[in-house]
Amino acid sequence: MKEYPRRVSPFDSKDDYTYSNLIRKKGEEGNMKSEPTVFLSYPFLLRLKLESTNLPILIHYTMRTSIRQYSSRPVEDNLLNELLAQAEQTQTMGNLQLYSVVVTRSDEMKQKLAPAHFNQPMVTGAPVVLTFCADYHRTTTWAQHRKGHPGYDNFLSYQNAATDALLFCQRFCDLAEAAGLGLCFLGTTVYQPAAIIRLLQLPQLVMPVATITLGWPAEHPNPSDRLPLSAIRHDETYQPVTAETIDRDYAAKEALPENLEFVRINQTETLAQIFTDIRYTAKDCQTLSTGLLEALRMQGFLD
């Protein structure tokens, strides 16, 4: 398996790796090549400057990976606040910022949160746990105190707020990883939301939608495989997904040694069966969906 170099942060060096400075330095050196020139900006972000068009293009580098083991080095609050404040510049519906984040640092609270995330060890092992919430409570309260007439106790409002919260979360993740921090996104937030709501004392019109564990990496795993672009891109209209396109797009994934071993260990015929018959069964999805809908009603987003 290919080994990737340790992730580094722009803060690890005194050099200025900003795009504008690199362009300036390149111009000073008179290095005008016809081929695309690659500039390092963030640890997993590359900037390509196409000389023919003078157009910078961003692409994500394949070093990005989830981190589940963290060092004892603390995540300073001033750094956390700076990253959260920068993440506020992400897109938001109507500039309302329909999100909030609950920061959990105490061991006691992390121990209480862990069962809601199926006791995944990252929850108690990370210095910080962040719960990102769809939040119409603050906006509604603001409107009520300013002679407004809010009506956001409906599913559309939840969808808008959830989108805002996820955009905020992803922007924070990008910034945190650019600073050299490691994190893991916990999809279990929507599996047992009622427990999280009670523990974090979330009021009406606030719903947890995402959780990340955060800290300085104590591991540097290889990136996970990804499907080819042909599997996800559709031009003009959604194109048919056929047996032929499935064979083409999933061939490399199914042939990976770790996935072949995964099939052997689970005693299934195919990789797909592990996901449908073991990890994410129809019964479990239905049960968890019922709990999610109940939580949405409890928080006032559904009748």
FENQUI-V583412 format. One record per pair of residues at least 24 apart in sequence whose C-alpha atoms are under 6 Angstrom apart, sorted by the first residue. I is the first residue (numbers start at 1). J is the second residue. Records with the same first field share a line. If there is no record, write none. Layout:
# FENQUI-V583412
I->J + J
This chain:
# FENQUI-V583412
8->43 + 180
9->43 + 179 + 180
17->41
42->178
43->178
65->223
66->183 + 184
67->182 + 183 + 184
68->122
69->218
70->126 + 215 + 216 + 217 + 218
71->216 + 217 + 218
87->168 + 171 + 172
92->164
98->135 + 136 + 161 + 164
99->133 + 134 + 135 + 165
100->132 + 133
101->131 + 132 + 133
102->130 + 131
103->130
104->128 + 129
116->192
117->188
126->213 + 214 + 215
127->215
128->214
129->212 + 213
130->211 + 212
131->210 + 211
132->208 + 209 + 210 + 211
133->165 + 207 + 208 + 209
134->161 + 162 + 165 + 206 + 207
135->206
136->205
137->205
153->300 + 301
154->301 + 302
155->301 + 302
181->215 + 216
182->214 + 215 + 216 + 217
183->213 + 214
184->212 + 213
185->211 + 212
186->211 + 212
191->288
194->295
204->299 + 300
205->299 + 300
